[in-house]
Amino acid sequence: QVQLVESGGGLVQAGGSLRLSCAASPYTFSRYDMGWFRQAPGKEREFVAAISGGSGSTYYADSVKGRFTISRDNAKNTAYLQMTGLKPEDTAVYYCARDAFRRGILSTSRDDYDYWGQGTQVTVSS
């Protein structure tokens, strides 16, 4: 079973930074696209960023573009989300997930991801 564990969340002031990590259980990690999603209270889980397992191509939601950076270290089976310029509206539980497909294109759809972590809380105060 693939297992993903997020860490690095916490409480920060607006304008601050955090780096989230997603540690994956041993599998052919480098061959799968990885994504980050977030869910705020009362809202649907929304796409944040994704990175391909092949070329390392990235894609970001408009709301975080220019502020967040997704990356991965295949040797460590770990994906990262570097967040800067945090805003109160970034407050949410952040989840990492593995894309079930190796289709050569990044997906923003939750339905395309087959394994999920349990999430890490990010709270941004004003």
C-alpha positions in Angstrom: 0.0 0.0 0.0 1.3 3.4 -0.9 1.4 5.7 2.1 1.9 9.5 2.1 2.6 11.5 5.2 2.6 15.3 5.2 4.5 17.5 7.6 5.7 21.1 8.1 2.4 22.8 8.7 1.9 25.3 11.5 0.9 28.8 12.4 2.5 31.8 10.7 1.7 35.5 10.2 0.6 36.9 6.9 3.6 37.3 4.6 5.5 34.4 6.2 6.7 31.2 4.7 6.4 27.5 5.3 7.7 24.4 3.6 5.5 21.3 3.5 6.9 17.9 3.0 5.3 14.7 1.8 7.1 11.5 2.5 6.0 8.5 0.4 6.4 4.8 1.2 8.7 2.9 -1.1 7.4 2.5 -4.6 8.4 3.7 -8.1 8.0 7.3 -6.8 9.8 9.0 -9.7 7.4 7.5 -12.2 4.3 9.2 -10.7 3.0 12.7 -10.8 2.4 14.3 -7.4 0.0 16.9 -6.4 -0.9 19.2 -3.5 -4.5 20.1 -2.6 -6.0 22.0 0.3 -9.3 22.2 2.1 -10.5 25.1 4.2 -13.5 24.8 6.6 -16.8 24.7 4.7 -15.1 24.5 1.3 -14.3 21.8 -1.2 -10.9 20.4 -1.5 -9.1 22.4 -4.2 -6.1 21.9 -6.4 -2.9 23.8 -5.4 0.0 22.5 -7.4 1.3 19.4 -9.3 4.7 18.1 -10.5 5.3 15.4 -13.1 7.3 12.3 -12.3 9.1 12.4 -15.6 10.2 15.8 -16.8 9.5 17.6 -13.5 7.0 19.9 -15.2 4.9 21.9 -12.8 1.5 23.5 -12.8 -0.1 25.9 -10.2 -3.5 27.1 -9.3 -3.9 30.8 -10.1 -4.4 31.6 -6.5 -0.9 30.5 -5.5 1.1 31.1 -8.7 4.2 33.1 -8.0 4.1 32.4 -4.3 4.2 28.6 -4.0 6.8 26.2 -5.5 6.3 22.5 -5.8 9.4 20.3 -6.0 10.5 16.7 -5.4 13.5 14.7 -4.3 13.1 11.3 -5.9 16.1 9.9 -4.0 14.2 10.6 -0.8 10.8 9.7 -2.0 9.6 13.1 -0.9 7.6 15.9 -2.5 7.7 19.5 -1.2 5.6 22.6 -1.3 7.5 25.8 -0.5 5.0 28.5 0.4 5.9 32.2 0.6 3.9 35.4 0.9 1.3 33.5 2.8 -2.2 35.1 3.1 -5.0 34.4 5.6 -7.0 32.8 2.7 -4.2 30.2 2.4 -5.4 28.7 5.7 -6.4 25.1 5.2 -5.5 21.5 5.6 -2.9 20.7 3.0 -2.8 17.2 1.4 -0.4 15.6 -0.9 -1.5 12.9 -3.4 -0.2 10.6 -6.1 -1.6 10.7 -9.5 -2.8 7.3 -10.5 -1.9 7.7 -14.2 1.3 8.2 -16.2 -0.3 10.0 -19.1 2.3 12.7 -19.5 0.0 15.5 -18.5 -0.6 17.0 -15.1 -4.1 16.8 -13.6 -5.9 19.3 -11.4 -8.8 16.8 -10.7 -9.1 15.1 -7.3 -10.5 12.1 -9.1 -7.2 11.4 -10.8 -5.3 10.9 -7.6 -5.4 7.4 -6.0 -3.4 7.9 -2.8 -3.7 10.7 -0.2 -2.0 11.7 2.9 -3.8 12.7 6.1 -3.1 16.3 5.7 -1.2 19.0 7.6 -2.8 22.2 9.0 -1.6 25.5 7.8 -2.9 28.6 9.6 -2.1 32.1 8.5 -3.0 34.9 10.8 -3.5 38.6 9.9 
